[in-house]
Amino acid sequence: MFIQKAWRTAAFGLYGFTQFTKSGFVEHAKKFREEDMKIRLDGKNCLVTGANSGLGFATAEGLASRGATVYMLCRNKERGETALSEIRSKTGNMNVHLEICDLSSINEVKSFATKFSSMEKPLHVLVNNAGLLEHKRATTTEGLELNFAVNVAAPYTLTELVMPLLEKASPDARVITVSSGGMYTEPLNNNLQYSESDFDGTKQYARNKRVQVALTEWWAEKYSSNGVSFYSMHPGWADTPGVAKSLPGLSEKLSGNMRSNDEGADTVVWLALQPKDKLIPGSFYFDRAEAKKHLKFAGTASSHDQIGSIVNSIRALCSLPPNP
């Protein structure tokens, strides 16, 4: 077990330093097709979580610049209003709106979903972008470990509750979840709340991101006949405010070779634009291409068999009714 963990860490580090950096993006971009990003989204509704900064801001701006009606879901009203004004100004698109919700509260997520659903508008693109890496174990007022609440419980609850709106946009609806290359270092683990005494925020974040990738597979299978497609992706190592705050060592080590927010968000926007027949439901994407979900000899692949029971656990923790 120790040897396997050491191998995962070493393999991830080598893979990351050669692929996830700015230089990796520049190399991969040589294969990008310019016409892929010229597709318009006029008349389509998009919801982006964590949209006031970093990858979420870049995603919201990218969608708005292509004519989409964008709903920016943010926790902080003041920062959200600043970001909203900037995106409207930069894109000239006035169909960009601010929604306020603290994703660490599942009750707030439920209230937002009810309010948003009352508009009865089809939802063509949902981007589950908001994320958190808190190093010290903290528990929300609802009894959830904070990283898990924001990274897993909130996007799961939101996605499930707005499903009727996504189905209204069928057959073109899609859900894009922003994961992380960090998930390569952890298998799926049913200890969702990280109850061990030696809490490690970085490890919990990686576990959360592994859940997101497995959830995407599960959703793709469950809703395959509903006209809603699911994709996960990772942005590489981007110079976002979240990374600077949570992983200052990585930020310092890669100074000058981290991706810009636009480069990190590039594949999210690309996934939102492409005709669905070009994409593979349930897949994990990186730099506009399908990417592997497991490193060689890492022993993480078989862990995805647990996703059904993990979904049941998430639903129970979020006080959602059992799966039909």
C-alpha positions as CSV (number, residue, x, y, z in Angstrom):
1,M,0.0,0.0,0.0
2,F,2.8,2.4,0.9
3,I,4.7,1.7,-2.3
4,Q,1.6,2.2,-4.3
5,K,0.9,5.5,-2.7
6,A,4.5,6.6,-3.3
7,W,4.2,5.5,-6.9
8,R,1.0,7.5,-7.4
9,T,2.6,10.7,-6.0
10,A,5.7,10.3,-8.1
11,A,3.8,9.5,-11.3
12,F,1.4,12.4,-10.7
13,G,4.3,14.8,-10.1
14,L,6.1,13.8,-13.3
15,Y,2.8,13.8,-15.3
16,G,1.9,17.2,-13.9
17,F,5.2,19.0,-14.4
18,T,5.3,17.9,-18.0
19,Q,1.6,18.4,-18.9
20,F,-0.3,20.6,-16.5
21,T,1.9,23.7,-16.7
22,K,1.7,26.7,-19.1
23,S,4.3,25.1,-21.3
24,G,2.1,22.0,-21.5
25,F,-0.8,24.1,-22.6
26,V,1.3,25.9,-25.2
27,E,2.4,22.5,-26.6
28,H,-1.1,21.0,-26.6
29,A,-2.6,24.2,-28.2
30,K,-0.7,23.5,-31.4
31,K,-3.4,20.9,-32.1
32,F,-6.3,23.1,-31.2
33,R,-8.8,24.0,-34.0
34,E,-9.6,27.7,-34.1
35,E,-13.0,27.1,-35.5
36,D,-14.0,25.1,-32.4
37,M,-14.2,28.3,-30.4
38,K,-16.2,30.3,-33.0
39,I,-19.5,28.6,-32.2
40,R,-22.2,30.9,-30.8
41,L,-24.4,30.3,-27.8
42,D,-27.1,32.9,-28.5
43,G,-30.4,32.0,-26.8
44,K,-28.8,29.4,-24.5
45,N,-28.8,29.6,-20.7
46,C,-25.7,28.8,-18.7
47,L,-25.2,28.6,-15.0
48,V,-21.6,28.8,-13.6
49,T,-20.8,28.3,-9.9
50,G,-17.9,30.2,-8.3
51,A,-18.0,32.7,-11.1
52,N,-16.6,35.8,-9.4
53,S,-12.9,35.0,-9.8
54,G,-10.4,32.5,-11.3
55,L,-11.6,29.8,-13.6
56,G,-15.3,30.5,-12.9
57,F,-14.9,34.2,-14.0
58,A,-13.0,33.2,-17.1
59,T,-15.7,30.6,-18.0
60,A,-18.5,33.0,-17.4
61,E,-16.8,35.6,-19.6
62,G,-16.0,33.1,-22.3
63,L,-19.7,32.0,-22.5
64,A,-21.0,35.5,-22.3
65,S,-18.7,36.6,-25.1
66,R,-20.3,34.0,-27.3
67,G,-23.8,35.3,-26.7
68,A,-25.0,33.0,-23.9
69,T,-27.3,34.2,-21.2
70,V,-25.1,33.5,-18.1
71,Y,-26.1,33.1,-14.5
72,M,-23.1,33.7,-12.2
73,L,-23.6,31.8,-8.9
74,C,-21.4,33.5,-6.2
75,R,-21.2,33.4,-2.5
76,N,-20.2,37.0,-1.9
77,K,-22.6,39.7,-3.2
78,E,-20.0,42.5,-3.4
79,R,-17.4,40.5,-5.3
80,G,-20.1,39.0,-7.5
81,E,-21.4,42.5,-8.5
82,T,-17.9,43.6,-9.3
83,A,-17.3,40.5,-11.5
84,L,-20.8,40.9,-13.1
85,S,-20.1,44.5,-14.1
86,E,-16.7,43.6,-15.5
87,I,-18.0,40.8,-17.7
88,R,-20.9,42.9,-19.0
89,S,-18.4,45.7,-19.8
90,K,-15.9,43.4,-21.5
91,T,-18.3,41.4,-23.5
92,G,-21.1,43.9,-24.2
93,N,-23.5,41.2,-23.2
94,M,-26.2,42.5,-20.8
95,N,-27.7,39.0,-20.4
96,V,-25.4,38.2,-17.6
97,H,-27.0,37.9,-14.1
98,L,-25.8,37.4,-10.6
99,E,-27.2,34.8,-8.2
100,I,-26.1,34.6,-4.6
101,C,-25.7,31.2,-2.8
102,D,-23.2,29.9,-0.2
103,L,-22.4,26.5,-1.5
104,S,-21.2,25.3,1.9
105,S,-24.8,25.2,2.9
106,I,-26.9,22.5,1.4
107,N,-30.1,24.3,2.6
108,E,-29.0,27.4,0.6
109,V,-28.3,25.3,-2.4
110,K,-31.8,23.8,-2.2
111,S,-33.4,27.2,-1.8
112,F,-31.5,28.6,-4.8
113,A,-32.5,25.6,-6.9
114,T,-36.1,26.1,-6.0
115,K,-36.0,29.8,-6.9
116,F,-34.0,29.3,-10.1
117,S,-36.3,26.5,-11.2
118,S,-39.4,28.7,-10.7
119,M,-38.2,30.7,-13.8
120,E,-38.9,27.5,-15.8
121,K,-36.2,28.3,-18.3
122,P,-34.3,25.5,-20.1
123,L,-30.8,25.2,-18.8
124,H,-28.4,24.3,-21.6
125,V,-25.1,24.3,-19.7
126,L,-24.4,23.8,-16.0
127,V,-20.7,24.3,-15.0
128,N,-19.9,23.0,-11.5
129,N,-16.8,25.0,-11.0
130,A,-16.7,26.2,-7.4
131,G,-14.2,24.5,-5.3
132,L,-12.4,24.7,-1.9
133,L,-9.2,23.3,-0.4
134,E,-9.3,24.0,3.4
135,H,-6.3,22.5,5.2
136,K,-7.8,22.4,8.7
137,R,-10.8,20.2,9.3
138,A,-13.9,22.4,9.6
139,T,-17.6,21.4,9.9
140,T,-20.5,23.3,8.5
141,T,-23.6,24.2,10.6
142,E,-25.2,21.2,8.8
143,G,-22.6,18.8,10.1
144,L,-20.6,18.3,6.8
145,E,-16.9,18.5,6.5
146,L,-16.3,21.8,4.7
147,N,-14.3,20.6,1.7
148,F,-16.8,17.8,1.0
149,A,-19.7,20.2,1.4
150,V,-18.5,22.6,-1.3
151,N,-16.7,20.1,-3.7
152,V,-19.1,17.2,-3.6
153,A,-22.4,17.7,-1.7
154,A,-23.3,21.1,-3.2
155,P,-22.6,20.3,-6.9
156,Y,-24.4,16.9,-6.5
157,T,-27.4,18.5,-4.9
158,L,-27.6,21.4,-7.4
159,T,-27.2,19.1,-10.4
160,E,-30.0,16.8,-9.2
161,L,-32.4,19.6,-8.3
162,V,-32.0,21.5,-11.6
163,M,-32.3,18.3,-13.7
164,P,-35.9,19.2,-14.9
165,L,-34.4,22.4,-16.4
166,L,-31.6,20.5,-18.0
167,E,-34.1,18.1,-19.5
168,K,-36.0,21.1,-20.9
169,A,-32.9,21.9,-22.9
170,S,-32.7,18.3,-24.2
171,P,-31.1,17.1,-26.4
172,D,-28.4,19.8,-26.1
173,A,-28.1,20.0,-22.3
174,R,-24.8,19.3,-20.7
175,V,-23.2,19.4,-17.2
176,I,-19.5,20.2,-17.0
177,T,-17.7,19.5,-13.7
178,V,-14.3,21.1,-13.1
179,S,-12.2,18.5,-11.3
180,S,-8.5,18.4,-10.7
181,G,-5.4,16.4,-11.7
182,G,-5.0,15.9,-8.0
183,M,-7.6,13.1,-8.2
184,Y,-4.9,10.9,-9.8
185,T,-3.4,10.5,-6.3
186,E,-6.4,9.0,-4.6
187,P,-8.9,6.1,-5.3
188,L,-12.6,6.5,-4.6
189,N,-13.1,6.4,-0.9
190,N,-16.4,5.9,0.9
191,N,-15.1,7.9,4.0
192,L,-16.6,11.0,2.5
193,Q,-16.3,13.1,5.7
194,Y,-12.7,12.1,6.3
195,S,-13.2,10.9,9.8
196,E,-9.6,9.9,10.4
197,S,-7.8,11.8,13.1
198,D,-4.9,12.8,10.8
199,F,-7.0,15.1,8.6
200,D,-5.2,16.2,5.5
201,G,-6.9,18.9,3.5
202,T,-4.9,18.2,0.3
203,K,-5.8,14.5,0.4
204,Q,-9.5,15.3,1.1
205,Y,-9.5,17.7,-1.9
206,A,-8.0,14.9,-4.1
207,R,-10.6,12.5,-2.8
208,N,-13.4,15.0,-3.5
209,K,-12.1,15.4,-7.1
210,R,-12.0,11.7,-7.6
211,V,-15.7,11.5,-6.5
212,Q,-16.5,14.2,-9.1
213,V,-15.0,12.1,-11.9
214,A,-16.8,9.0,-10.8
215,L,-20.0,10.9,-10.3
216,T,-19.8,12.1,-13.9
217,E,-19.6,8.5,-15.1
218,W,-22.6,7.6,-12.9
219,W,-24.7,10.6,-14.1
220,A,-23.9,9.9,-17.7
221,E,-25.2,6.4,-17.4
222,K,-28.2,7.3,-15.3
223,Y,-29.4,10.1,-17.5
224,S,-28.3,8.7,-20.9
225,S,-31.8,8.6,-22.2
226,N,-32.8,12.1,-20.9
227,G,-30.8,14.2,-23.5
228,V,-28.5,15.5,-20.8
229,S,-24.7,14.8,-21.2
230,F,-22.1,14.9,-18.5
231,Y,-18.4,15.6,-18.7
232,S,-15.6,16.3,-16.2
233,M,-12.3,18.0,-16.9
234,H,-9.3,19.4,-15.3
235,P,-7.7,22.8,-16.0
236,G,-4.1,22.0,-15.4
237,W,-2.2,24.1,-12.9
238,A,-3.7,27.6,-13.3
239,D,-2.7,30.7,-11.4
240,T,-6.0,31.3,-9.7
241,P,-6.6,33.1,-6.4
242,G,-7.7,29.7,-4.9
243,V,-4.4,28.0,-5.8
244,A,-2.3,31.0,-4.5
245,K,-4.1,30.8,-1.2
246,S,-4.4,27.0,-0.7
247,L,-1.2,25.8,-2.4
248,P,1.4,28.6,-2.0
249,G,4.3,26.2,-2.3
250,L,3.1,25.0,-5.7
251,S,2.4,28.5,-6.8
252,E,5.9,29.6,-5.8
253,K,7.6,26.6,-7.4
254,L,5.8,27.1,-10.7
255,S,6.1,30.9,-10.7
256,G,6.1,32.0,-14.4
257,N,4.9,28.5,-15.6
258,M,1.4,28.4,-14.3
259,R,-1.5,28.7,-16.7
260,S,-3.6,31.9,-16.9
261,N,-7.2,31.7,-15.9
262,D,-8.3,31.8,-19.5
263,E,-6.0,28.9,-20.3
264,G,-7.3,26.9,-17.4
265,A,-10.9,27.6,-18.4
266,D,-10.3,26.9,-22.1
267,T,-11.5,23.3,-22.0
268,V,-14.6,24.2,-20.0
269,V,-15.7,26.7,-22.7
270,W,-14.7,24.2,-25.4
271,L,-16.9,21.5,-23.9
272,A,-19.8,24.0,-23.7
273,L,-19.5,24.8,-27.4
274,Q,-18.9,21.5,-29.1
275,P,-21.6,19.5,-30.9
276,K,-22.4,16.6,-28.6
277,D,-21.6,14.0,-31.3
278,K,-17.9,15.1,-30.9
279,L,-17.9,14.4,-27.2
280,I,-18.0,11.2,-25.1
281,P,-20.5,11.3,-22.2
282,G,-19.0,10.5,-18.8
283,S,-15.4,11.2,-20.1
284,F,-12.7,13.2,-18.4
285,Y,-11.2,16.0,-20.6
286,F,-7.9,17.9,-20.5
287,D,-6.8,20.5,-23.1
288,R,-9.7,19.8,-25.5
289,A,-9.0,16.0,-25.6
290,E,-10.3,13.0,-23.7
291,A,-7.8,12.2,-20.9
292,K,-7.1,9.1,-18.9
293,K,-8.8,8.9,-15.5
294,H,-6.2,6.7,-13.8
295,L,-2.4,6.6,-13.9
296,K,-0.7,3.3,-14.7
297,F,-0.3,0.9,-11.8
298,A,-2.0,3.4,-9.5
299,G,-4.7,0.9,-8.4
300,T,-7.5,3.5,-8.6
301,A,-9.7,2.1,-11.4
302,S,-11.5,-0.6,-9.5
303,S,-12.5,1.8,-6.8
304,H,-15.1,3.4,-9.1
305,D,-17.3,0.3,-8.5
306,Q,-18.2,2.0,-5.2
307,I,-19.9,5.0,-6.8
308,G,-23.5,3.6,-6.3
309,S,-23.1,3.3,-2.6
310,I,-21.3,6.6,-2.4
311,V,-24.2,8.3,-4.2
312,N,-26.6,6.8,-1.6
313,S,-24.4,8.2,1.2
314,I,-24.3,11.7,-0.4
315,R,-28.1,11.7,-0.7
316,A,-28.4,10.7,3.0
317,L,-25.9,13.3,4.1
318,C,-27.7,16.0,2.1
319,S,-31.2,14.9,3.3
320,L,-32.3,14.0,-0.2
321,P,-34.8,11.2,-0.8
322,P,-33.3,7.8,-1.8
323,N,-32.6,7.2,-5.5
324,P,-35.6,6.0,-7.3
